[in-house]
Amino acid sequence: MKYAIITGASKGLGKAITQRLITEGVHVVSVSRTENEELKKLAQEKQVYYNHFPCNLSLENEVQEVFMDIAHYIFQKNPTEILLINNAGVVEPIHKVGCMDPTPITRNIQINLIAPIYISNLFLNKAQHTNTVVQIVNITSGAAVRPIDGWSVYCSSKAGLNMFTQTTALEQAELKTPHLIIAFNPGIMDTDMQAVIRSSSTDAFKELERFKAFKENNQLVQAAVVSNALIDLVLSGDAENGKIYQINELIQK
């Protein structure tokens, strides 16, 4: 039996991913601060197992407690495979270094980098004592490989996530485990994160007008298109361990 755990599942890409997995008959655990009732209703309609665990991923102790509960809950069901999608992310603080408040800096690194590291470590550890295969997908960004004025923290946390993905894949290959970990750059989507970016100021973010133009010119990709490309890859069994996938290469196939 296959289970999927999706962080940030209540909206945006996380919601689209969860909807697709439910329609595929995958048992789903949703993780976010608030539950999306649409997902719960869809799972009931499709007669697919669904459970929601509320969690504020910016709080270290809460992440540890909630995911220990999730791990215990799922592994006792002896799943054949666990699909872990570290999707939750924040772009803030959007400002130049020297002008940022410390609290959003810590929140960004906790959500974008520390939480995925902790969660991945936990599930790979638990899987050592079972026959369960763990497949991890870390949602990254093009900002991980390109410095962007005003996005120093976001660029850094996503770059760290990429390196964590590649290093973990190397380790799992050396250990000859069946586990797999990849990163996926979804590109520029029409989500709440883009709205946050557009609400910033030119003083804080030099490329503001460019990002506003993406919306005005209908250049933002819909989350459902992105989620379908990702889940097609994941369910195909063709994903390459340690690879950082780009949305454009998947859509073109």
PAFIDREN-661708 format. One record per residue (C-alpha): x, y, z; residue number from 0. Coordinates in pm, whole numbers, plus 50000, padded with zeros to 5 digits. Example, Ala and Ser with C-alpha at 12.3 -4.5 7.8 and 13.67 -1.06 7.14 Angstrom:
+-------+-------+-------+-----+
:    xx :    yy :    zz :   n :
+-------+-------+-------+-----+
: 51230 : 49550 : 50780 :   0 :
: 51367 : 49894 : 50714 :   1 :
+-------+-------+-------+-----+
***
This chain:
+-------+-------+-------+-----+
:    xx :    yy :    zz :   n :
+-------+-------+-------+-----+
: 50000 : 50000 : 50000 :   0 :
: 50134 : 50346 : 49905 :   1 :
: 50108 : 50655 : 50125 :   2 :
: 50194 : 51014 : 50040 :   3 :
: 50279 : 51292 : 50285 :   4 :
: 50255 : 51646 : 50147 :   5 :
: 50358 : 51955 : 50340 :   6 :
: 50184 : 52280 : 50256 :   7 :
: 49897 : 52074 : 50117 :   8 :
: 49616 : 52322 : 50180 :   9 :
: 49679 : 52555 : 49885 :  10 :
: 49880 : 52626 : 49572 :  11 :
: 50104 : 52351 : 49437 :  12 :
: 50056 : 52140 : 49750 :  13 :
: 49680 : 52136 : 49701 :  14 :
: 49715 : 52046 : 49333 :  15 :
: 49959 : 51764 : 49412 :  16 :
: 49727 : 51627 : 49681 :  17 :
: 49425 : 51639 : 49447 :  18 :
: 49612 : 51446 : 49180 :  19 :
: 49736 : 51181 : 49422 :  20 :
: 49388 : 51129 : 49561 :  21 :
: 49251 : 51075 : 49210 :  22 :
: 49529 : 50819 : 49158 :  23 :
: 49408 : 50628 : 49463 :  24 :
: 49714 : 50705 : 49676 :  25 :
: 49651 : 50728 : 50050 :  26 :
: 49728 : 51083 : 50158 :  27 :
: 49847 : 51260 : 50472 :  28 :
: 49803 : 51635 : 50446 :  29 :
: 50025 : 51862 : 50655 :  30 :
: 49960 : 52235 : 50690 :  31 :
: 49848 : 52487 : 50948 :  32 :
: 49484 : 52463 : 50835 :  33 :
: 49295 : 52184 : 50662 :  34 :
: 49151 : 52220 : 50312 :  35 :
: 48796 : 52083 : 50325 :  36 :
: 48791 : 52036 : 49946 :  37 :
: 49064 : 51774 : 49974 :  38 :
: 48882 : 51592 : 50251 :  39 :
: 48563 : 51587 : 50044 :  40 :
: 48745 : 51467 : 49732 :  41 :
: 48903 : 51180 : 49924 :  42 :
: 48561 : 51077 : 50055 :  43 :
: 48420 : 51083 : 49702 :  44 :
: 48708 : 50875 : 49567 :  45 :
: 48699 : 50646 : 49875 :  46 :
: 49067 : 50709 : 49936 :  47 :
: 49228 : 50719 : 50280 :  48 :
: 49298 : 51078 : 50389 :  49 :
: 49417 : 51231 : 50713 :  50 :
: 49523 : 51583 : 50805 :  51 :
: 49786 : 51674 : 51063 :  52 :
: 49796 : 52044 : 51155 :  53 :
: 50150 : 52174 : 51185 :  54 :
: 50330 : 52508 : 51181 :  55 :
: 50652 : 52417 : 51003 :  56 :
: 50825 : 52730 : 51130 :  57 :
: 50822 : 52587 : 51485 :  58 :
: 51101 : 52333 : 51534 :  59 :
: 50950 : 52151 : 51831 :  60 :
: 50611 : 52125 : 51664 :  61 :
: 50765 : 51980 : 51348 :  62 :
: 50945 : 51715 : 51551 :  63 :
: 50638 : 51619 : 51751 :  64 :
: 50394 : 51612 : 51460 :  65 :
: 50618 : 51414 : 51226 :  66 :
: 50708 : 51161 : 51493 :  67 :
: 50332 : 51105 : 51524 :  68 :
: 50292 : 51080 : 51145 :  69 :
: 50583 : 50836 : 51113 :  70 :
: 50447 : 50614 : 51390 :  71 :
: 50099 : 50629 : 51240 :  72 :
: 50209 : 50533 : 50889 :  73 :
: 50481 : 50277 : 50957 :  74 :
: 50250 : 50072 : 51177 :  75 :
: 50041 : 50016 : 50863 :  76 :
: 50341 : 49845 : 50693 :  77 :
: 50327 : 50053 : 50372 :  78 :
: 50510 : 49928 : 50063 :  79 :
: 50606 : 50284 : 49970 :  80 :
: 50601 : 50630 : 50127 :  81 :
: 50609 : 50932 : 49899 :  82 :
: 50729 : 51232 : 50096 :  83 :
: 50681 : 51570 : 49924 :  84 :
: 50847 : 51860 : 50104 :  85 :
: 50646 : 52129 : 49931 :  86 :
: 50586 : 52398 : 50193 :  87 :
: 50796 : 52710 : 50140 :  88 :
: 50812 : 53085 : 50199 :  89 :
: 50987 : 53356 : 50001 :  90 :
: 50997 : 53621 : 50274 :  91 :
: 51192 : 53818 : 50385 :  92 :
: 51213 : 54012 : 50060 :  93 :
: 51470 : 54279 : 50135 :  94 :
: 51837 : 54360 : 50105 :  95 :
: 52085 : 54224 : 50359 :  96 :
: 52123 : 54485 : 50631 :  97 :
: 51754 : 54577 : 50616 :  98 :
: 51589 : 54252 : 50728 :  99 :
: 51422 : 54164 : 51057 : 100 :
: 51567 : 53851 : 51221 : 101 :
: 51238 : 53666 : 51279 : 102 :
: 51146 : 53611 : 50910 : 103 :
: 51505 : 53506 : 50840 : 104 :
: 51478 : 53225 : 51092 : 105 :
: 51128 : 53133 : 50971 : 106 :
: 51246 : 53105 : 50610 : 107 :
: 51537 : 52876 : 50691 : 108 :
: 51325 : 52663 : 50925 : 109 :
: 51045 : 52606 : 50671 : 110 :
: 51250 : 52587 : 50350 : 111 :
: 51551 : 52391 : 50473 : 112 :
: 51552 : 52263 : 50830 : 113 :
: 51204 : 52106 : 50821 : 114 :
: 51272 : 51908 : 50498 : 115 :
: 51607 : 51789 : 50640 : 116 :
: 51449 : 51678 : 50966 : 117 :
: 51153 : 51507 : 50799 : 118 :
: 51369 : 51327 : 50542 : 119 :
: 51611 : 51210 : 50810 : 120 :
: 51326 : 51079 : 51024 : 121 :
: 51160 : 50874 : 50751 : 122 :
: 51484 : 50730 : 50614 : 123 :
: 51577 : 50630 : 50968 : 124 :
: 51243 : 50459 : 51032 : 125 :
: 51258 : 50282 : 50695 : 126 :
: 51584 : 50108 : 50791 : 127 :
: 51387 : 49864 : 51003 : 128 :
: 51114 : 49790 : 50746 : 129 :
: 51066 : 49687 : 50385 : 130 :
: 50914 : 50027 : 50302 : 131 :
: 51062 : 50224 : 50013 : 132 :
: 51082 : 50599 : 50072 : 133 :
: 51071 : 50839 : 49778 : 134 :
: 51140 : 51203 : 49865 : 135 :
: 51061 : 51507 : 49651 : 136 :
: 51198 : 51844 : 49763 : 137 :
: 51034 : 52143 : 49596 : 138 :
: 51314 : 52381 : 49505 : 139 :
: 51340 : 52695 : 49291 : 140 :
: 51540 : 52853 : 49012 : 141 :
: 51652 : 53095 : 49283 : 142 :
: 51868 : 52813 : 49419 : 143 :
: 52116 : 52862 : 49135 : 144 :
: 52077 : 53234 : 49058 : 145 :
: 52142 : 53523 : 49297 : 146 :
: 51837 : 53752 : 49303 : 147 :
: 51850 : 54099 : 49453 : 148 :
: 51635 : 54106 : 49768 : 149 :
: 51604 : 53727 : 49792 : 150 :
: 51927 : 53640 : 49972 : 151 :
: 51760 : 53418 : 50232 : 152 :
: 51528 : 53241 : 49987 : 153 :
: 51812 : 53180 : 49739 : 154 :
: 52030 : 53045 : 50019 : 155 :
: 51769 : 52813 : 50170 : 156 :
: 51678 : 52664 : 49831 : 157 :
: 52044 : 52624 : 49736 : 158 :
: 52091 : 52438 : 50065 : 159 :
: 51792 : 52218 : 49983 : 160 :
: 51944 : 52128 : 49646 : 161 :
: 52274 : 52028 : 49805 : 162 :
: 52094 : 51830 : 50075 : 163 :
: 51904 : 51643 : 49802 : 164 :
: 52216 : 51558 : 49605 : 165 :
: 52418 : 51455 : 49911 : 166 :
: 52140 : 51236 : 50049 : 167 :
: 52102 : 51067 : 49709 : 168 :
: 52476 : 50998 : 49702 : 169 :
: 52461 : 50842 : 50049 : 170 :
: 52160 : 50624 : 49968 : 171 :
: 52329 : 50500 : 49652 : 172 :
: 52644 : 50410 : 49846 : 173 :
: 52432 : 50228 : 50103 : 174 :
: 52256 : 50046 : 49817 : 175 :
: 51911 : 50121 : 49956 : 176 :
: 51598 : 50131 : 49735 : 177 :
: 51521 : 50485 : 49853 : 178 :
: 51521 : 50779 : 49614 : 179 :
: 51538 : 51156 : 49657 : 180 :
: 51498 : 51428 : 49394 : 181 :
: 51440 : 51802 : 49380 : 182 :
: 51187 : 51969 : 49154 : 183 :
: 51180 : 52330 : 49036 : 184 :
: 50817 : 52415 : 48952 : 185 :
: 50901 : 52744 : 48780 : 186 :
: 50685 : 53053 : 48807 : 187 :
: 50331 : 52953 : 48905 : 188 :
: 50010 : 53144 : 48967 : 189 :
: 50006 : 53095 : 49345 : 190 :
: 49991 : 53299 : 49664 : 191 :
: 50370 : 53318 : 49670 : 192 :
: 50366 : 53519 : 49349 : 193 :
: 50111 : 53754 : 49505 : 194 :
: 50347 : 53806 : 49798 : 195 :
: 50631 : 53884 : 49558 : 196 :
: 50419 : 54136 : 49366 : 197 :
: 50321 : 54310 : 49690 : 198 :
: 50684 : 54390 : 49777 : 199 :
: 50854 : 54722 : 49696 : 200 :
: 51113 : 54815 : 49435 : 201 :
: 51343 : 54926 : 49717 : 202 :
: 51339 : 54570 : 49852 : 203 :
: 51318 : 54379 : 49523 : 204 :
: 51477 : 54515 : 49206 : 205 :
: 51294 : 54273 : 48971 : 206 :
: 50947 : 54365 : 49098 : 207 :
: 50814 : 54502 : 48767 : 208 :
: 50932 : 54192 : 48583 : 209 :
: 50733 : 53969 : 48817 : 210 :
: 50427 : 54191 : 48789 : 211 :
: 50452 : 54153 : 48411 : 212 :
: 50440 : 53773 : 48442 : 213 :
: 50090 : 53806 : 48588 : 214 :
: 49975 : 54082 : 48352 : 215 :
: 50093 : 53890 : 48045 : 216 :
: 49947 : 53556 : 48158 : 217 :
: 50291 : 53397 : 48180 : 218 :
: 50227 : 53222 : 48512 : 219 :
: 50176 : 52846 : 48488 : 220 :
: 49877 : 52695 : 48665 : 221 :
: 49956 : 52478 : 48967 : 222 :
: 49757 : 52185 : 48823 : 223 :
: 49980 : 52173 : 48515 : 224 :
: 50291 : 52168 : 48731 : 225 :
: 50158 : 51907 : 48972 : 226 :
: 50056 : 51675 : 48688 : 227 :
: 50406 : 51692 : 48538 : 228 :
: 50563 : 51610 : 48873 : 229 :
: 50329 : 51326 : 48966 : 230 :
: 50358 : 51175 : 48618 : 231 :
: 50733 : 51154 : 48677 : 232 :
: 50701 : 51017 : 49029 : 233 :
: 50445 : 50750 : 48940 : 234 :
: 50635 : 50644 : 48627 : 235 :
: 50921 : 50506 : 48834 : 236 :
: 51170 : 50675 : 48600 : 237 :
: 51295 : 50945 : 48836 : 238 :
: 51675 : 50961 : 48862 : 239 :
: 51810 : 50959 : 49216 : 240 :
: 51966 : 51293 : 49311 : 241 :
: 51852 : 51481 : 49002 : 242 :
: 51718 : 51835 : 49020 : 243 :
: 51429 : 51841 : 48773 : 244 :
: 51302 : 52153 : 48597 : 245 :
: 50936 : 52197 : 48505 : 246 :
: 51021 : 52293 : 48147 : 247 :
: 51198 : 51966 : 48072 : 248 :
: 50901 : 51767 : 48203 : 249 :
: 50635 : 51961 : 48015 : 250 :
: 50830 : 51935 : 47689 : 251 :
: 50836 : 51554 : 47705 : 252 :
+-------+-------+-------+-----+
***
